[in-house]
């Protein structure tokens, strides 16, 4: 019993590592040679070498793609406010400078994960105030293990920790733009928030939405498939057809793609739950390919079909 559970976990870690390696490393980089460093270190290397793509979202709001999770940038006379900090410095700094002048004033973290908070330390040093849910600070303050990544994150250095923390819905105003910070019940982790740029009708959903990709779900820090579904349902209700929606990973999209994601999660949950109720083991459910009709489109990024099935199985 014990050994089969250990084996399942190892299979999950390996399949996730390979997909993430492929997604993060520059083309032509030697994946096999680097795998010994593990998923987390590998993706950090990939982010440092990544080309950052800058897109204008709406008005004075842009998004930076390529250094871990998507980074939203609100810029104006008062400087810059960022949603999430990415993982690397040089390429992100160059992209920020390219958007326009003005100091880095605020960084809001959507949750505690390293691919959204590694940049906190250098951004704080550059003058930014870090803002996040109090649980993000709590998770970053102590050694935190993520079983599925086979990695224990040490406590973050003091400068990387959020200085302004909140528990309930919070608002700030920057560059004449209202920014609402809205916590979720545990979903992808137990630290998730969405950030709503009310006047612009743009929202950053953090990792409660992966546009076009199976999501990672961090059971080690409070995430679950049912929490993800609840957050997706709330997100669909909170937006309109005109809202521009920034996912944690994947391209900027809208309500149509967000609704497809919610439906995918529900469908996978129901299919896997049916098989588990019949008494099938995780390996047997993976072998039955319950997400087959989605795999070619959704299963080619960080979380492949088998890993996603195991993440769902763990929560039903
Ligand atoms: Zn995450």
Boltz pocket constraint, residues with backbone or C-beta under 6 A from the ligand:
constraints:
  - pocket:
      binder: B
      contacts: [[A, 111], [A, 113], [A, 188], [A, 207]]
      max_distance: 6.0
